[in-house]
Amino acid sequence: MPIIQKNHYSTLTDGIADLREKGYDHDFDQAEFHLECKKLKKNFKPENFTITHTYRFEGMTNPSDNSVLYGIEADDGTKGILIDAYGVYADAISPEMIEKFRVEYKSVDEE
């Protein structure tokens, strides 16, 4: 199911701070077939985590500044964030991971 969420943060830093306050304490890294939490030395397959928040940030002058902030909760209760570039700068991931991270956004006019 696609995620539809309005971004109400003015900066990526604001979004990270708010998710940290909500208990998203860990950092996830994206790999081809899973997410990795290096601090806990754990990997999470797509079926073992849920994306609970997603916010897109677009650079005003530089396309390489584009990024997405994800709030993620694993089925073991681990909560954390993933910051990911997108577009031509995005990493190659498996079809299962692509489907898990599929995001649709509403424009302000649709609300």
N, C-alpha and C positions, 0 to 999 in steps of 0.2 A: 504494500500500500504506500503510495507517495506521501511525503510529508509536506504539509502546507503550513507555513508559519511566518508571520510578519516579523521583520527585524526592527525592533524598537531601540537598539543600541546605536549610539553615534560612532563608536569605535570598537574594534576587535578587543582591545584591552578592557573596555566596559563589559562586553559580553563574557569574557573569561572571568572577570572578577565576580560577576553575578552568579555564574554557574558554580564557581568555587564556593561561594556563600551558600549555595543550595546543596553542597555535599559532593560535587563532582571533583574529587580530590586527585584522581590519578590522570596520567597522560597516556594516551594510546598512540601507537604508531601503526600505520597502515602497511600491510604486507600483501602479497599477491592473493593469498587464500585466507587470511585471518587478520585480526587486530592483535597487537602485542602490547602488553603492559610490562615494560622492562623492570620497573620497581618491584612488581610482584612476581616476575619471571613466569607470566602466564600468557597463553594465547587463547583467543576467542574466535571461533568459527562464526560465519554469518548467522547460523541458527541459534547461537548462544548469546547474542546481544540484541538490544533494541536501541534504536536511535530515538531519543526522547525530545531533543531540541536540535534545530538546525537554523543557522543564520548566515546569510550571504553578505559579504563585504566586497564592494567594488572600488578599486583604486580610481581616484579622480583623474589622474594624468598618466598613470603607467599601468598597462594591462597586467604586468607581472605582480601587481599588488592585489589582484583578486584572490579571495580566499573564502573558505566556508568553515564555520565553527560548528562542531557537532557536540551535543551532550549525549553520552552513551551510558546505558546501564546493562551490565551483563547479568545473565540469569543466576549467577552466584552472589549478586548484590553489589559487585564492584561498579562504582560510578566514576566516570572520568570524561575527559574531553579529547577531541581530535581536531587539529587545525590542518586543513588541507587546501593546497592550491588547486585550481581547476583550470580547464581549458588545455592549451598546449603544454602547460607546465605540470599537469597531473601525472601521477605515476601509473604504470600499467597494473591493472588488477584483474582478477578472475571475473567471469560473467556473474557468478553468485555474489561477489562483493559489489560489482556495479549495480546489480538489482537492489541490493540492500541499501545502497547509498543514493538511489534515485530520488530526486527532490523536485517537486513542482512548487512554484511560487505564484501567489495571487498578486496582481498589481493593486495598487492603492485604489484604482477605479473600480475594482471588482468587489470591494467591501461595502 
